[in-house]
Amino acid sequence: MESGISENAMKLLHYAFLPGVILLSACERDNAVPPPQTGVVASVAAVSEPSLDRSRLSHFHWRLHDASDPEGDRIDALFGDISNRVQIDFDEDRLAIIGGCNQLGGSYSIDRTTLKPGQLVQTMKACDDSLMRREAALKSHFEGELQIQLSDSETPLLTLTKNDGSALIFEGINTAESRYGTDSELVFLEVQPLRVSCHHPLMPEHECLQVRDVEYDEDGAKVAVGEWQFLYQEIEGYSHERGVRTILRLKRFPLINPPADGPGVAYVLDMAVESEIREDNIPATAP
């Protein structure tokens, strides 16, 4: 008989130790520090980052509220004339910036919380030094990607931050489409240089604008004009300058609940397409 442990006994010892080995391995895995998120896992985490609701951008005119450079100091060049404040407007895939010397515009895209402006184009006017400095500051801020934040407050704030830390903060003002809740019709009105007295039951000393409809063909040629008539209401966004004849492109909104003694539509300025300095009104019999 050979001395030592038999082959069967060795097998029993081997299986007896297995639970302990398995348990020890499980404990080691439980206590191990998990590796950092990399590769596919990190990509999944990044995709879960909430995206900005870009549809909200087009519901507001965004007027400059505050601006700071990388050191946190106010960018004074962007402020000044309150009648010509810096403003951004967005539609589905384009933006427009006004308030400098020239109007700036171009395409844009949004990737989660990053605004990526395209190449900006501009009108070609020359202005005084303050407006040129404002325009240069605006163009500089919109070169390259911007981090975009949109608050959920009643008056929303839009913050656009560059990589160097400089930031522009805009306050949201409801667009006419948001306020009136209806679709508009584009119309053209020619406005006489001078206001004229007109009878109004609620405003005895009221002076009206004299206007007439203007029609253009697809090539932009004027093809018809209407009769001159009083416009008792004001045109939103338009400030009449005495002695200047203008043709305006307007958005005309039907009012959902118009007042009994008021107009049934609202006019909102879209743009001025023609202007002329005159000392008197065009005769009412003009075609």
C-alpha positions in Angstrom: 0.0 0.0 0.0 1.4 3.3 -1.0 1.6 6.1 1.5 0.2 9.7 0.9 -3.1 11.0 -0.2 -5.1 9.0 -2.7 -6.3 10.4 -6.1 -9.9 10.4 -4.9 -9.0 12.3 -1.8 -7.2 14.9 -3.9 -10.3 15.4 -6.0 -12.4 16.0 -2.8 -9.9 18.5 -1.5 -9.9 20.3 -4.9 -13.7 20.7 -4.9 -13.8 21.6 -1.3 -11.6 24.7 -2.0 -13.6 25.9 -5.0 -16.4 27.7 -3.2 -13.9 29.7 -1.2 -12.0 30.6 -4.4 -15.2 31.7 -6.1 -16.3 33.7 -3.1 -13.0 35.4 -2.8 -13.0 36.3 -6.5 -16.5 37.8 -6.1 -15.5 39.8 -3.1 -12.4 41.2 -5.0 -14.7 42.2 -7.9 -17.2 43.9 -5.6 -14.4 45.9 -3.8 -12.6 46.9 -7.0 -12.7 50.6 -8.1 -14.7 50.8 -11.3 -12.8 52.1 -14.4 -13.5 55.6 -15.7 -16.2 55.9 -18.4 -14.5 55.6 -21.7 -15.4 54.6 -25.2 -18.9 53.6 -25.9 -20.1 54.1 -22.2 -18.9 57.7 -22.3 -20.5 58.3 -25.6 -23.9 57.1 -24.3 -23.6 59.4 -21.3 -22.8 62.3 -23.6 -25.8 61.6 -25.8 -28.1 61.7 -22.7 -27.2 65.4 -22.2 -30.4 67.4 -22.7 -30.7 69.3 -26.0 -31.9 72.9 -26.2 -35.5 73.4 -27.4 -34.6 75.4 -30.5 -38.3 76.1 -31.3 -38.4 78.6 -28.4 -35.7 80.7 -30.0 -38.1 81.8 -32.9 -40.9 82.7 -30.5 -38.9 85.8 -29.2 -36.9 88.8 -30.3 -33.7 88.6 -28.2 -32.6 92.0 -27.1 -29.2 92.5 -25.4 -29.5 92.8 -21.7 -25.9 92.4 -20.5 -22.4 91.7 -21.9 -19.1 90.9 -20.3 -15.6 90.2 -21.5 -13.3 87.4 -20.2 -12.4 89.4 -17.1 -16.1 90.0 -16.3 -16.1 93.7 -17.2 -19.0 95.1 -19.1 -18.5 95.4 -22.9 -19.5 99.1 -23.2 -19.1 99.1 -27.0 -22.3 97.1 -27.3 -24.5 99.6 -25.5 -25.5 103.2 -26.1 -28.5 104.3 -28.2 -31.5 102.7 -26.6 -33.5 103.2 -29.8 -31.0 100.9 -31.6 -30.4 98.1 -29.2 -28.6 94.9 -30.3 -31.1 92.2 -31.1 -31.0 88.7 -32.5 -33.8 87.0 -34.3 -33.9 83.3 -35.2 -35.9 81.3 -37.6 -35.6 77.6 -38.4 -32.0 77.7 -39.7 -30.9 81.3 -40.0 -30.2 84.2 -37.6 -30.2 88.0 -38.0 -28.4 90.5 -35.8 -29.3 94.2 -35.7 -28.1 97.1 -33.6 -24.7 97.7 -35.2 -23.9 99.7 -38.3 -25.0 97.0 -40.6 -27.4 94.1 -40.3 -25.6 90.8 -39.9 -27.1 87.4 -40.9 -26.2 83.8 -41.7 -27.0 80.2 -41.0 -26.6 78.4 -37.7 -27.0 75.0 -36.2 -27.3 73.7 -32.6 -25.6 70.6 -31.3 -27.1 69.9 -27.8 -26.0 73.1 -26.0 -23.6 74.4 -28.6 -24.5 77.1 -31.1 -22.5 77.0 -34.3 -22.9 80.1 -36.4 -22.1 79.9 -40.1 -20.3 82.6 -42.1 -22.0 85.9 -41.4 -22.9 88.3 -44.2 -23.8 92.0 -43.9 -25.1 95.1 -45.6 -22.5 97.6 -46.6 -23.2 100.9 -44.9 -20.7 103.3 -43.3 -21.6 104.7 -39.9 -20.1 106.7 -37.1 -17.3 105.3 -35.0 -19.5 104.1 -32.1 -21.7 102.0 -34.4 -18.7 100.6 -36.2 -17.1 99.6 -32.8 -20.4 97.9 -31.8 -20.5 96.0 -35.1 -16.9 94.8 -34.7 -17.6 93.6 -31.2 -20.7 91.7 -32.4 -18.9 90.0 -35.3 -16.0 89.0 -33.0 -18.4 87.3 -30.5 -20.1 85.3 -33.2 -16.8 83.9 -34.6 -16.6 80.3 -33.6 -18.8 78.1 -31.4 -20.8 79.4 -28.5 -22.3 77.7 -25.4 -26.0 78.4 -25.3 -28.2 78.5 -22.3 -31.9 79.3 -22.2 -33.7 80.0 -18.9 -37.3 78.8 -18.2 -38.3 82.1 -16.5 -41.4 84.1 -17.4 -39.1 86.5 -19.2 -36.6 84.1 -20.7 -32.9 84.9 -20.8 -30.6 83.6 -23.6 -26.9 83.4 -22.7 -24.2 82.9 -25.4 -20.7 82.2 -24.0 -17.4 82.0 -25.9 -14.6 79.7 -25.0 -12.7 82.6 -23.5 -15.5 83.3 -21.0 -17.0 86.4 -22.6 -20.8 86.3 -22.6 -23.8 88.1 -24.0 -27.1 87.8 -22.2 -30.3 88.6 -24.2 -33.8 89.1 -22.9 -36.7 87.5 -24.7 -39.5 89.7 -26.1 -42.5 88.0 -27.6 -42.8 88.2 -31.3 -46.0 89.4 -32.9 -46.8 85.9 -34.0 -46.6 84.8 -30.4 -48.7 87.7 -29.1 -51.4 87.7 -31.7 -51.6 83.9 -32.0 -52.5 84.0 -35.7 -50.7 83.8 -39.0 -49.9 87.1 -40.7 -50.3 88.3 -44.3 -47.5 90.3 -45.9 -48.8 93.6 -47.4 -47.2 96.8 -48.7 -48.5 100.2 -47.7 -47.2 103.6 -49.1 -47.3 106.3 -46.4 -47.6 110.0 -47.2 -45.0 112.4 -45.8 -47.4 114.3 -43.6 -50.0 113.3 -41.1 -53.5 114.9 -41.7 -56.4 115.7 -39.4 -59.0 113.0 -39.4 -62.2 112.6 -37.5 -62.1 110.0 -34.8 -65.0 109.6 -32.3 -62.7 108.9 -29.3 -59.8 111.3 -30.3 -61.1 114.7 -31.6 -57.6 116.1 -32.3 -56.3 112.9 -33.9 -54.0 113.0 -36.9 -53.9 110.0 -39.2 -51.3 108.6 -41.6 -52.5 108.6 -45.2 -51.8 105.3 -46.8 -52.5 103.3 -49.9 -52.0 99.6 -50.9 -49.1 98.8 -53.2 -48.8 95.6 -55.2 -45.7 94.1 -56.7 -45.2 91.2 -59.2 -42.9 88.3 -58.7 -40.0 90.3 -60.1 -40.4 93.1 -57.6 -41.9 95.6 -60.1 -44.7 97.8 -58.9 -47.9 96.9 -60.8 -50.8 98.6 -58.9 -51.6 101.1 -56.2 -54.9 101.6 -54.3 -56.8 104.7 -53.2 -55.4 106.9 -50.5 -57.2 106.4 -47.2 -56.8 107.3 -43.5 -55.1 104.8 -41.2 -56.5 105.5 -37.8 -54.3 103.1 -35.9 -50.5 103.1 -35.5 -48.1 100.6 -37.2 -46.2 98.6 -34.6 -42.5 99.2 -34.8 -42.8 102.1 -37.2 -42.0 105.7 -36.2 -43.2 108.2 -38.8 -40.8 110.9 -39.8 -42.4 114.1 -41.0 -41.6 114.9 -44.6 -40.5 111.4 -45.6 -42.7 109.3 -47.9 -42.1 105.6 -47.4 -43.3 102.2 -48.7 -43.4 99.7 -45.9 -43.7 95.9 -46.0 -46.0 95.0 -43.1 -47.3 91.9 -41.4 -51.1 92.2 -41.1 -52.6 90.1 -38.3 -56.3 89.5 -37.9 -57.3 90.1 -34.3 -59.1 87.2 -32.6 -61.1 89.5 -30.3 -61.1 93.0 -31.7 -62.6 95.8 -29.7 -66.1 97.0 -30.8 -64.9 100.5 -31.6 -61.4 99.5 -32.9 -59.7 97.9 -35.9 -60.0 94.2 -36.7 -56.4 93.9 -37.8 -52.9 94.9 -36.4 -50.0 96.1 -38.6 -46.4 95.2 -37.6 -43.4 96.6 -39.5 -41.4 94.1 -41.3 -39.1 96.4 -43.3 -39.0 99.7 -45.2 -38.5 99.1 -48.9 -38.5 102.7 -50.3 -38.2 106.2 -48.9 -38.2 109.7 -50.3 -37.9 113.2 -48.7 -40.9 115.4 -49.7 -42.2 118.8 -48.5 -45.9 117.9 -49.1 -48.2 115.0 -49.6 -48.8 113.4 -53.0 -52.2 114.6 -54.3 -55.0 112.4 -53.4 -56.0 112.0 -57.0 -52.7 110.5 -57.9 -52.9 107.0 -59.5 
